[in-house]
Amino acid sequence: MKKLLLTTAFVLAIVFSGFAQDDEPVERGFDKNKLFFGGSFGLAFGNSTLVNVSPQLGYRFNQYFAAGAGINMQYSAFKSEYTTGQTASREEYGMAGLNIFGRVYPIPQILLQLQPEMDYTWGNLKVYGPPDYTEKLDGKFIPCLLAGAGGMIPAGRNSGFIVMVQYDLIQDARSPYGKNVFYSFGFNAGF
């Protein structure tokens, strides 16, 4: 974990120091052509159900930097069925939250991203008897700090497919991202 943090900090320091030497003229003012919309969407059905809708809106400041904000919405359900005489159960979880993100593009196809989030999680466990009972998971705000790196396959102005490897640096026990590295896939579309 410490090695990951130190490596990420070292890479960001090198990238930022390299950009400080850039003599490119700076354009002033808001340019709607630098806006992009994207995020991720996922569905899975069967004994496990997952619905993920996480749109984001961002602004590409220049060829090296972008930032934006988004919302997170997830629903997941897991059911377990046992042989005759044993208990079956169904777990349901929900999450809703807000995020902001910052991206650095050392080269146009590679990106580094930091994404702080505040997510509200809730859920319940239903056990089918005998006796039947339901256990509620109290709602709780969960802070997350996702650090990631990935690639972008361009598909037009400010548009492209994004594949990333991410990790939650805060590691709260109820983090919706778990304690392992995870992969995410998404798309950005320029306006």
N, CA, C and O of each residue as an XYZ file, in Angstrom:
764
protein
N       0.825     -1.181      0.000
C       0.000      0.000      0.000
C       0.876      1.253      0.000
O       0.643      2.180     -0.776
N       1.892      1.275      0.884
C       2.789      2.433      0.939
C       3.562      2.586     -0.357
O       3.794      3.702     -0.822
N       3.963      1.456     -0.942
C       4.699      1.513     -2.209
C       3.829      2.099     -3.311
O       4.306      2.886     -4.129
N       2.538      1.715     -3.335
C       1.605      2.244     -4.332
C       1.461      3.751     -4.175
O       1.502      4.483     -5.164
N       1.292      4.223     -2.940
C       1.148      5.660     -2.694
C       2.410      6.422     -3.087
O       2.333      7.464     -3.738
N       3.575      5.898     -2.689
C       4.832      6.564     -3.023
C       5.078      6.583     -4.530
O       5.532      7.590     -5.073
N       4.784      5.490     -5.193
C       4.961      5.432     -6.653
C       4.038      6.420     -7.344
O       4.461      7.130     -8.256
N       2.768      6.474     -6.917
C       1.811      7.411     -7.507
C       2.258      8.851     -7.290
O       2.212      9.657     -8.219
N       2.691      9.185     -6.073
C       3.157     10.545     -5.777
C       4.388     10.891     -6.613
O       4.497     12.010     -7.115
N       5.311      9.948     -6.769
C       6.518     10.180     -7.551
C       6.186     10.436     -9.023
O       6.720     11.364     -9.630
N       5.308      9.614     -9.591
C       4.914      9.780    -10.994
C       4.218     11.127    -11.202
O       4.511     11.833    -12.167
N       3.298     11.485    -10.303
C       2.603     12.775    -10.427
C       3.574     13.945    -10.308
O       3.423     14.938    -11.019
N       4.569     13.850     -9.423
C       5.556     14.921     -9.274
C       6.367     15.099    -10.558
O       6.633     16.228    -10.970
N       6.757     14.004    -11.186
C       7.509     14.082    -12.444
C       6.644     14.692    -13.542
O       7.092     15.559    -14.292
N       5.403     14.228    -13.625
C       4.497     14.733    -14.662
C       4.261     16.226    -14.493
O       4.350     16.983    -15.460
N       3.957     16.660    -13.256
C       3.681     18.085    -13.025
C       4.920     18.943    -13.267
O       4.804     20.046    -13.801
N       6.103     18.459    -12.886
C       7.310     19.255    -13.111
C       7.615     19.377    -14.594
O       8.144     20.397    -15.035
N       7.287     18.347    -15.372
C       7.495     18.417    -16.818
C       6.567     19.407    -17.477
O       6.956     20.073    -18.437
N       5.350     19.517    -16.985
C       4.391     20.455    -17.574
C       4.694     21.892    -17.186
O       4.303     22.816    -17.898
N       5.381     22.096    -16.072
C       5.699     23.448    -15.633
C       6.622     24.146    -16.628
O       6.678     25.376    -16.649
N       7.343     23.395    -17.446
C       8.276     23.959    -18.414
C       7.614     24.284    -19.746
O       8.267     24.818    -20.642
N       6.338     23.974    -19.893
C       5.636     24.150    -21.155
C       5.418     25.632    -21.454
O       4.901     26.356    -20.603
N       5.804     26.102    -22.652
C       5.660     27.497    -23.043
C       4.469     27.714    -23.967
O       4.426     28.712    -24.687
N       3.517     26.814    -23.960
C       2.345     26.879    -24.813
C       1.475     28.085    -24.420
O       1.268     28.317    -23.229
N       0.962     28.860    -25.393
C       0.099     29.981    -25.029
C      -1.195     29.486    -24.366
O      -1.764     28.473    -24.772
N      -1.642     30.207    -23.354
C      -2.826     29.822    -22.599
C      -4.026     30.615    -23.097
O      -3.993     31.846    -23.130
N      -5.092     29.906    -23.487
C      -6.326     30.564    -23.895
C      -7.168     30.826    -22.657
O      -7.239     29.985    -21.761
N      -7.803     31.984    -22.603
C      -8.618     32.364    -21.449
C     -10.096     32.144    -21.746
O     -10.530     32.193    -22.897
N     -10.861     31.898    -20.677
C     -12.303     31.791    -20.828
C     -12.789     30.364    -21.001
O     -12.019     29.439    -21.257
N     -14.097     30.227    -20.852
C     -14.759     28.931    -20.946
C     -14.988     28.567    -22.407
O     -15.445     29.401    -23.190
N     -14.675     27.329    -22.781
C     -14.876     26.833    -24.137
C     -15.745     25.581    -24.053
O     -15.290     24.538    -23.583
N     -17.000     25.683    -24.510
C     -17.931     24.547    -24.399
C     -17.452     23.332    -25.183
O     -17.901     22.218    -24.910
N     -16.558     23.511    -26.145
C     -16.020     22.381    -26.911
C     -15.088     21.504    -26.079
O     -14.735     20.403    -26.502
N     -14.687     21.980    -24.902
C     -13.805     21.198    -24.030
C     -14.580     20.376    -23.006
O     -13.982     19.663    -22.201
N     -15.911     20.472    -23.033
C     -16.738     19.664    -22.136
C     -16.828     18.228    -22.642
O     -16.801     17.985    -23.849
N     -16.936     17.284    -21.717
C     -17.196     15.899    -22.092
C     -18.125     15.272    -21.067
O     -18.154     15.667    -19.902
N     -18.881     14.291    -21.525
C     -19.824     13.552    -20.710
C     -19.438     12.089    -20.789
O     -19.057     11.604    -21.855
N     -19.531     11.384    -19.683
C     -19.174      9.969    -19.715
C     -19.525      9.299    -18.413
O     -20.469      9.686    -17.724
N     -18.745      8.285    -18.087
C     -18.965      7.541    -16.864
C     -19.047      6.062    -17.153
O     -18.500      5.572    -18.142
N     -19.739      5.355    -16.275
C     -19.850      3.913    -16.461
C     -21.283      3.459    -16.230
O     -22.061      4.116    -15.538
N     -21.610      2.324    -16.824
C     -22.927      1.729    -16.747
C     -22.729      0.226    -16.736
O     -21.975     -0.304    -17.553
N     -23.389     -0.467    -15.830
C     -23.221     -1.911    -15.782
C     -24.485     -2.623    -15.364
O     -25.273     -2.106    -14.572
N     -24.673     -3.818    -15.906
C     -25.823     -4.671    -15.580
C     -25.346     -6.114    -15.475
O     -24.521     -6.566    -16.269
N     -25.873     -6.829    -14.490
C     -25.642     -8.270    -14.372
C     -26.884     -8.875    -13.724
O     -27.452     -8.297    -12.798
N     -27.299    -10.032    -14.213
C     -28.500    -10.672    -13.690
C     -28.237    -12.153    -13.474
O     -27.353    -12.732    -14.105
N     -29.005    -12.760    -12.584
C     -28.883    -14.176    -12.254
C     -28.996    -14.322    -10.751
O     -29.795    -13.628    -10.123
N     -28.198    -15.228    -10.151
C     -28.170    -15.329     -8.689
C     -27.605    -14.060     -8.074
O     -27.882    -13.747     -6.916
N     -26.817    -13.337     -8.843
C     -26.308    -12.031     -8.430
C     -26.836    -11.002     -9.410
O     -26.761    -11.192    -10.624
N     -27.367     -9.917     -8.882
C     -27.868     -8.825     -9.711
C     -27.064     -7.580     -9.397
O     -26.824     -7.272     -8.230
N     -26.645     -6.860    -10.428
C     -25.913     -5.609    -10.241
C     -26.420     -4.607    -11.261
O     -26.508     -4.911    -12.451
N     -26.750     -3.419    -10.797
C     -27.109     -2.308    -11.672
C     -26.244     -1.134    -11.239
O     -26.294     -0.720    -10.081
N     -25.456     -0.599    -12.155
C     -24.559      0.511    -11.865
C     -24.779      1.604    -12.898
O     -24.641      1.360    -14.097
N     -25.121      2.808    -12.447
C     -25.257      3.970    -13.312
C     -24.443      5.078    -12.653
O     -24.814      5.567    -11.586
N     -23.336      5.480    -13.280
C     -22.432      6.470    -12.688
C     -21.988      7.479    -13.743
O     -20.863      7.402    -14.235
N     -22.864      8.428    -14.097
C     -22.484      9.433    -15.100
C     -21.553     10.510    -14.532
O     -21.588     10.806    -13.337
N     -20.724     11.087    -15.402
C     -19.810     12.161    -15.018
C     -19.792     13.238    -16.100
O     -19.992     12.953    -17.281
N     -19.550     14.470    -15.680
C     -19.388     15.601    -16.584
C     -18.043     16.216    -16.286
O     -17.721     16.486    -15.129
N     -17.238     16.447    -17.345
C     -15.898     16.972    -17.140
C     -15.538     18.067    -18.114
O     -16.266     18.352    -19.065
N     -14.394     18.674    -17.850
C     -13.872     19.756    -18.685
C     -12.398     19.494    -18.930
O     -11.644     19.267    -17.984
N     -11.983     19.522    -20.174
C     -10.586     19.287    -20.559
C      -9.905     20.651    -20.654
O     -10.088     21.366    -21.640
N      -9.127     21.014    -19.645
C      -8.485     22.329    -19.578
C      -7.448     22.524    -20.683
O      -7.360     23.597    -21.279
N      -6.672     21.489    -20.947
C      -5.688     21.481    -22.024
C      -5.383     20.021    -22.347
O      -6.093     19.129    -21.884
N      -4.354     19.768    -23.122
C      -4.082     18.377    -23.510
C      -3.597     17.512    -22.349
O      -3.546     16.289    -22.475
N      -3.240     18.130    -21.221
C      -2.691     17.378    -20.099
C      -3.631     17.224    -18.906
O      -3.479     16.277    -18.135
N      -4.606     18.134    -18.731
C      -5.419     18.141    -17.521
C      -6.917     18.175    -17.821
O      -7.375     18.848    -18.745
N      -7.665     17.420    -17.004
C      -9.132     17.438    -17.063
C      -9.655     17.243    -15.646
O      -8.984     16.649    -14.802
N     -10.858     17.747    -15.393
C     -11.481     17.583    -14.082
C     -12.989     17.601    -14.272
O     -13.494     18.054    -15.300
N     -13.703     17.103    -13.265
C     -15.150     17.102    -13.360
C     -15.797     16.534    -12.116
O     -15.156     16.384    -11.076
N     -17.079     16.220    -12.238
C     -17.864     15.700    -11.124
C     -18.883     14.697    -11.645
O     -19.195     14.668    -12.836
N     -19.393     13.881    -10.738
C     -20.377     12.891    -11.147
C     -21.189     12.383     -9.986
O     -20.985     12.775     -8.837
N     -22.118     11.500    -10.307
C     -22.929     10.840     -9.297
C     -22.728      9.329     -9.422
O     -22.416      8.818    -10.498
N     -22.910      8.634     -8.315
C     -22.764      7.178     -8.268
C     -24.084      6.583     -7.807
O     -24.657      7.036     -6.816
N     -24.570      5.575     -8.516
C     -25.772      4.854     -8.093
C     -25.560      3.376     -8.392
O     -25.293      2.992     -9.531
N     -25.681      2.554     -7.354
C     -25.518      1.115     -7.535
C     -26.580      0.371     -6.729
O     -26.977      0.796     -5.644
N     -27.024     -0.738     -7.284
C     -27.902     -1.662     -6.575
C     -27.341     -3.057     -6.813
O     -27.017     -3.415     -7.945
N     -27.227     -3.836     -5.756
C     -26.772     -5.216     -5.920
C     -27.602     -6.129     -5.021
O     -28.018     -5.744     -3.928
N     -27.829     -7.330     -5.503
C     -28.572     -8.335     -4.745
C     -27.933     -9.696     -5.003
O     -27.535    -10.014     -6.124
N     -27.847    -10.480     -3.949
C     -27.263    -11.817     -4.035
C     -28.220    -12.777     -3.359
O     -28.665    -12.524     -2.240
N     -28.540    -13.871     -4.021
C     -29.380    -14.863     -3.355
C     -28.632    -16.180     -3.308
O     -27.915    -16.556     -4.235
N     -28.825    -16.857     -2.205
C     -28.186    -18.164     -2.041
C     -29.290    -19.189     -1.777
O     -30.199    -18.975     -0.975
N     -29.170    -20.286     -2.473
C     -30.148    -21.364     -2.321
C     -29.401    -22.609     -1.868
O     -28.347    -22.952     -2.403
N     -29.962    -23.269     -0.885
C     -29.322    -24.449     -0.323
C     -30.179    -25.680     -0.584
O     -31.322    -25.572     -1.028
N     -29.629    -26.824     -0.308
C     -30.384    -28.069     -0.468
C     -31.523    -28.130      0.541
O     -31.563    -27.329      1.475
N     -32.418    -29.040      0.372
C     -33.604    -29.172      1.233
C     -33.203    -29.247      2.700
O     -32.268    -29.952      3.078
N     -33.940    -28.497      3.513
C     -33.688    -28.526      4.950
C     -32.734    -27.436      5.418
O     -32.603    -27.219      6.623
N     -32.071    -26.751      4.509
C     -31.166    -25.681      4.915
C     -31.775    -24.321      4.577
O     -32.696    -24.227      3.766
N     -31.262    -23.295      5.191
C     -31.773    -21.942      5.032
C     -31.280    -21.322      3.732
O     -30.143    -21.546      3.316
N     -32.152    -20.536      3.091
C     -31.774    -19.747      1.915
C     -31.824    -18.270      2.315
O     -32.521    -17.910      3.264
N     -31.087    -17.412      1.597
C     -31.070    -15.999      1.958
C     -30.969    -15.116      0.723
O     -30.633    -15.575     -0.369
N     -31.269    -13.830      0.926
C     -31.139    -12.825     -0.117
C     -30.565    -11.561      0.523
O     -31.112    -11.048      1.499
N     -29.464    -11.068     -0.030
C     -28.841     -9.828      0.431
C     -29.081     -8.753     -0.617
O     -28.937     -9.005     -1.814
N     -29.446     -7.553     -0.172
C     -29.657     -6.419     -1.071
C     -28.895     -5.215     -0.528
O     -28.941     -4.921      0.666
N     -28.193     -4.523     -1.425
C     -27.420     -3.344     -1.043
C     -27.663     -2.227     -2.042
O     -27.866     -2.469     -3.232
N     -27.640     -1.016     -1.543
C     -27.764      0.150     -2.398
C     -26.684      1.157     -2.062
O     -26.163      1.179     -0.947
N     -26.349      1.995     -3.039
C     -25.366      3.034     -2.822
C     -25.715      4.224     -3.706
O     -26.092      4.055     -4.865
N     -25.588      5.419     -3.158
C     -25.758      6.652     -3.918
C     -24.716      7.634     -3.409
O     -24.470      7.713     -2.205
N     -24.103      8.383     -4.318
C     -23.075      9.306     -3.865
C     -22.672     10.314     -4.915
O     -23.187     10.332     -6.033
N     -21.736     11.151     -4.518
C     -21.183     12.195     -5.378
C     -19.678     12.030     -5.458
O     -19.046     11.554     -4.515
N     -19.100     12.428     -6.597
C     -17.650     12.371     -6.736
C     -17.151     13.576     -7.515
O     -17.900     14.225     -8.247
N     -15.884     13.854     -7.341
C     -15.167     14.794     -8.200
C     -13.933     14.045     -8.677
O     -13.479     13.114     -8.013
N     -13.392     14.437     -9.811
C     -12.209     13.738    -10.293
C     -11.259     14.711    -10.963
O     -11.665     15.745    -11.493
N      -9.993     14.358    -10.926
C      -8.953     15.087    -11.636
C      -8.134     14.093    -12.429
O      -7.806     13.014    -11.935
N      -7.804     14.454    -13.655
C      -7.024     13.559    -14.518
C      -5.800     14.283    -15.057
O      -5.832     15.477    -15.353
N      -4.731     13.524    -15.174
C      -3.509     13.982    -15.825
C      -3.264     13.038    -16.991
O      -3.314     11.818    -16.833
N      -2.999     13.610    -18.170
C      -2.690     12.835    -19.373
C      -1.225     13.080    -19.727
O      -0.932     14.049    -20.428
N      -0.279     12.227    -19.261
C       1.123     12.429    -19.621
C       1.328     12.346    -21.140
O       2.148     13.068    -21.706
N       0.571     11.457    -21.785
C       0.466     11.388    -23.242
C      -1.018     11.207    -23.540
O      -1.758     10.773    -22.657
N      -1.486     11.523    -24.752
C      -2.935     11.524    -25.005
C      -3.660     10.213    -24.689
O      -4.842     10.249    -24.345
N      -3.006      9.071    -24.792
C      -3.686      7.789    -24.591
C      -3.566      7.238    -23.172
O      -4.192      6.223    -22.868
N      -2.796      7.862    -22.301
C      -2.586      7.376    -20.934
C      -3.110      8.412    -19.954
O      -2.883      9.609    -20.131
N      -3.821      7.952    -18.907
C      -4.322      8.889    -17.907
C      -4.094      8.369    -16.496
O      -4.117      7.165    -16.243
N      -3.874      9.309    -15.590
C      -3.805      9.050    -14.158
C      -4.971      9.809    -13.541
O      -5.226     10.956    -13.908
N      -5.679      9.184    -12.611
C      -6.875      9.827    -12.073
C      -6.931      9.691    -10.563
O      -6.563      8.658    -10.003
N      -7.397     10.752     -9.909
C      -7.684     10.746     -8.486
C      -9.142     11.170     -8.339
O      -9.551     12.189     -8.896
N      -9.939     10.382     -7.581
C     -11.371     10.624     -7.493
C     -11.868     10.476     -6.054
O     -12.143      9.358     -5.619
N     -11.990     11.584     -5.302
C     -12.616     11.510     -3.985
C     -14.132     11.371     -4.135
O     -14.733     11.966     -5.029
N     -14.739     10.579     -3.250
C     -16.184     10.344     -3.283
C     -16.751     10.351     -1.875
O     -16.040     10.102     -0.902
N     -18.042     10.640     -1.782
C     -18.792     10.429     -0.546
C     -20.039      9.651     -0.950
O     -20.895     10.156     -1.677
N     -20.126      8.419     -0.469
C     -21.214      7.519     -0.848
C     -22.047      7.156      0.375
O     -21.519      6.976      1.473
N     -23.341      7.052      0.172
C     -24.247      6.602      1.224
C     -24.653      5.170      0.882
O     -25.136      4.909     -0.219
N     -24.458      4.246      1.819
C     -24.777      2.840      1.575
C     -25.853      2.363      2.553
O     -25.958      2.866      3.672
N     -26.641      1.394      2.117
C     -27.673      0.785      2.940
C     -27.910     -0.626      2.429
O     -27.417     -0.996      1.364
N     -28.664     -1.415      3.187
C     -28.962     -2.757      2.713
C     -29.725     -3.571      3.730
O     -30.050     -3.098      4.819
N     -30.007     -4.814      3.350
C     -30.655     -5.740      4.264
C     -30.364     -7.174      3.855
O     -30.002     -7.465      2.715
N     -30.534     -8.046      4.815
C     -30.349     -9.483      4.624
C     -31.645    -10.157      5.017
O     -32.120     -9.990      6.140
N     -32.228    -10.929      4.086
C     -33.444    -11.687      4.369
C     -33.067    -13.167      4.424
O     -32.484    -13.710      3.486
N     -33.405    -13.794      5.518
C     -33.143    -15.230      5.672
C     -34.493    -15.934      5.687
O     -35.392    -15.576      6.448
N     -34.616    -16.956      4.820
C     -35.871    -17.694      4.705
C     -35.753    -18.972      5.510
O     -34.966    -19.854      5.167
N     -36.465    -19.071      6.494
C     -36.576    -19.865      7.627
C     -36.367    -21.326      7.699
O     -35.592    -21.857      6.904
N     -36.977    -21.992      8.560
C     -37.658    -21.380      9.690
C     -36.663    -20.946     10.761
O     -35.657    -21.631     10.944
N     -36.878    -19.889     11.452
C     -37.870    -18.840     11.213
C     -37.328    -17.824     10.199
O     -36.115    -17.652     10.079
N     -38.223    -17.157      9.475
C     -37.833    -16.091      8.552
C     -37.470    -14.846      9.356
O     -38.115    -14.541     10.359
N     -36.450    -14.137      8.920
C     -36.152    -12.860      9.559
C     -35.398    -11.960      8.575
O     -34.812    -12.427      7.599
N     -35.434    -10.645      8.868
C     -34.735     -9.645      8.055
C     -33.830     -8.836      8.964
O     -34.245     -8.366     10.023
N     -32.599     -8.683      8.538
C     -31.621     -7.884      9.276
C     -31.269     -6.675      8.421
O     -30.818     -6.834      7.287
N     -31.470     -5.463      8.949
C     -31.198     -4.251      8.193
C     -29.764     -3.784      8.445
O     -29.251     -3.868      9.560
N     -29.137     -3.292      7.383
C     -27.821     -2.667      7.480
C     -28.071     -1.165      7.585
O     -28.607     -0.559      6.657
N     -27.691     -0.569      8.697
C     -27.928      0.860      8.887
C     -27.260      1.664      7.780
O     -26.144      1.354      7.362
N     -27.957      2.710      7.304
C     -27.391      3.600      6.304
C     -26.190      4.335      6.873
O     -26.181      4.714      8.044
N     -25.177      4.534      6.041
C     -23.947      5.165      6.516
C     -23.263      5.867      5.352
O     -23.264      5.370      4.226
N     -22.674      7.039      5.637
C     -21.856      7.729      4.651
C     -20.458      7.129      4.667
O     -19.850      6.976      5.726
N     -19.953      6.791      3.484
C     -18.645      6.147      3.348
C     -17.748      7.022      2.473
O     -18.084      7.273      1.316
N     -16.616      7.491      3.001
C     -15.672      8.225      2.150
C     -14.808      7.246      1.356
O     -14.394      6.211      1.878
N     -14.544      7.575      0.112
C     -13.665      6.768     -0.744
C     -12.704      7.712     -1.460
O     -13.058      8.852     -1.759
N     -11.518      7.252     -1.729
C     -10.543      8.006     -2.513
C      -9.946      7.031     -3.521
O      -9.067      6.233     -3.193
N     -10.439      7.111     -4.751
C      -9.990      6.192     -5.794
C      -8.787      6.772     -6.526
O      -8.825      7.905     -7.005
N      -7.728      5.988     -6.606
C      -6.554      6.350     -7.393
C      -6.458      5.329     -8.512
O      -6.633      4.132     -8.288
N      -6.178      5.806     -9.721
C      -6.137      4.871    -10.831
C      -5.288      5.338    -11.984
O      -4.885      6.498    -12.067
N      -5.031      4.410    -12.861
C      -4.289      4.670    -14.094
C      -4.940      3.846    -15.187
O      -5.495      2.776    -14.934
N      -4.864      4.359    -16.401
C      -5.489      3.619    -17.483
C      -5.165      4.175    -18.839
O      -4.280      5.014    -19.011
N      -5.912      3.679    -19.795
C      -5.723      4.087    -21.172
C      -7.024      4.569    -21.775
O      -8.115      4.176    -21.363
N      -6.872      5.443    -22.777
C      -8.035      5.967    -23.490
C      -7.826      5.724    -24.973
O      -6.819      6.138    -25.547
N      -8.783      5.051    -25.586
C      -8.748      4.821    -27.026
C      -9.573      5.931    -27.656
O     -10.797      5.927    -27.531
N      -8.928      6.890    -28.337
C      -9.657      8.045    -28.877
C     -10.758      7.640    -29.859
O     -10.626      6.684    -30.624
N     -11.862      8.417    -29.804
C     -12.993      8.195    -30.710
C     -13.615      9.540    -31.074
O     -14.836      9.695    -31.040
N     -12.775     10.508    -31.423
C     -13.269     11.842    -31.771
C     -12.794     12.880    -30.788
O     -12.057     12.569    -29.853
N     -13.222     14.137    -30.997
C     -12.807     15.247    -30.145
C     -13.298     15.035    -28.717
O     -14.501     14.918    -28.482
N     -12.371     14.984    -27.764
C     -12.669     14.785    -26.339
C     -13.479     13.514    -26.075
O     -14.144     13.416    -25.043
N     -13.436     12.556    -26.973
C     -14.209     11.321    -26.817
C     -13.286     10.115    -26.851
O     -12.218     10.160    -27.461
N     -13.697      9.043    -26.198
C     -12.926      7.819    -26.251
C     -13.394      6.791    -25.236
O     -14.129      7.101    -24.299
N     -12.947      5.554    -25.450
C     -13.199      4.457    -24.527
C     -12.098      4.470    -23.471
O     -10.923      4.643    -23.796
N     -12.482      4.286    -22.199
C     -11.519      4.332    -21.100
C     -11.507      2.988    -20.379
O     -12.557      2.436    -20.050
N     -10.304      2.473    -20.139
C     -10.084      1.264    -19.350
C      -9.131      1.663    -18.235
O      -8.058      2.209    -18.492
N      -9.526      1.386    -16.986
C      -8.700      1.804    -15.846
C      -8.547      0.698    -14.815
O      -9.396     -0.184    -14.683
N      -7.447      0.772    -14.095
C      -7.207     -0.025    -12.902
C      -7.279      0.969    -11.751
O      -6.587      1.988    -11.767
N      -8.122      0.678    -10.739
C      -8.309      1.615     -9.638
C      -8.213      0.911     -8.294
O      -8.327     -0.311     -8.195
N      -7.998      1.728     -7.258
C      -7.865      1.211     -5.895
C      -8.397      2.268     -4.929
O      -8.098      3.452     -5.081
N      -9.178      1.850     -3.941
C      -9.684      2.761     -2.922
C      -8.620      2.922     -1.836
O      -8.334      1.978     -1.100
N      -8.038      4.111     -1.738
C      -6.961      4.357     -0.783
C      -7.439      4.437      0.665
O      -6.654      4.158      1.572
N      -8.684      4.804      0.915
C      -9.179      4.956      2.291
C      -9.469      3.605      2.934
O      -9.195      3.425      4.121
N     -10.007      2.669      2.197
C     -10.253      1.300      2.670
C     -11.207      1.208      3.856
O     -10.937      0.468      4.803
N     -12.312      1.940      3.824
C     -13.345      1.806      4.838
C     -13.914      0.393      4.757
O     -14.002     -0.186      3.674
N     -14.299     -0.158      5.904
C     -14.808     -1.537      5.941
C     -16.032     -1.727      5.052
O     -16.250     -2.828      4.545
N     -16.843     -0.677      4.849
C     -18.048     -0.799      4.022
C     -17.877     -0.137      2.657
O     -18.865      0.210      2.009
N     -16.652      0.037      2.224
C     -16.411      0.623      0.906
C     -17.085     -0.224     -0.167
O     -16.947     -1.447     -0.160
N     -17.817      0.409     -1.095
C     -18.442     -0.372     -2.165
C     -17.422     -0.960     -3.143
O     -17.781     -1.775     -3.993
N     -16.161     -0.556     -3.030
C     -15.134     -1.015     -3.954
C     -14.307     -2.168     -3.401
O     -13.474     -2.717     -4.122
N     -14.508     -2.545     -2.160
C     -13.764     -3.652     -1.588
C     -12.336     -3.277     -1.250
O     -11.976     -2.099     -1.241
N     -11.538     -4.269     -0.977
C     -10.161     -4.053     -0.535
C      -9.132     -4.427     -1.590
O      -7.939     -4.500     -1.293
N      -9.575     -4.663     -2.808
C      -8.665     -5.080     -3.864
C      -8.647     -4.067     -5.000
O      -9.512     -3.195     -5.088
N      -7.666     -4.194     -5.851
C      -7.623     -3.431     -7.093
C      -8.812     -3.875     -7.942
O      -9.142     -5.061     -7.962
N      -9.458     -2.945     -8.643
C     -10.572     -3.310     -9.509
C     -10.414     -2.604    -10.857
O      -9.677     -1.627    -10.986
N     -11.120     -3.124    -11.843
C     -11.059     -2.593    -13.203
C     -12.356     -1.866    -13.510
O     -13.432     -2.279    -13.077
N     -12.242     -0.788    -14.257
C     -13.446     -0.076    -14.683
C     -13.343      0.228    -16.169
O     -12.254      0.434    -16.705
N     -14.494      0.251    -16.820
C     -14.586      0.526    -18.244
C     -15.617      1.627    -18.432
O     -16.661      1.618    -17.780
N     -15.341      2.555    -19.300
C     -16.297      3.640    -19.532
C     -16.090      4.296    -20.873
O     -15.288      3.839    -21.687
N     -16.823      5.379    -21.100
C     -16.750      6.111    -22.347
C     -16.912      7.588    -22.048
O     -17.726      7.969    -21.207
N     -16.140      8.423    -22.735
C     -16.306      9.869    -22.696
C     -16.768     10.320    -24.069
O     -16.258      9.850    -25.086
N     -17.734     11.232    -24.101
C     -18.220     11.793    -25.362
C     -18.091     13.302    -25.287
O     -18.601     13.931    -24.359
N     -17.404     13.883    -26.272
C     -17.267     15.344    -26.308
C     -18.541     15.980    -26.829
O     -19.311     15.357    -27.560
N     -18.752     17.232    -26.444
C     -19.931     17.977    -26.894
C     -19.663     18.647    -28.220
O     -20.540     19.321    -28.759
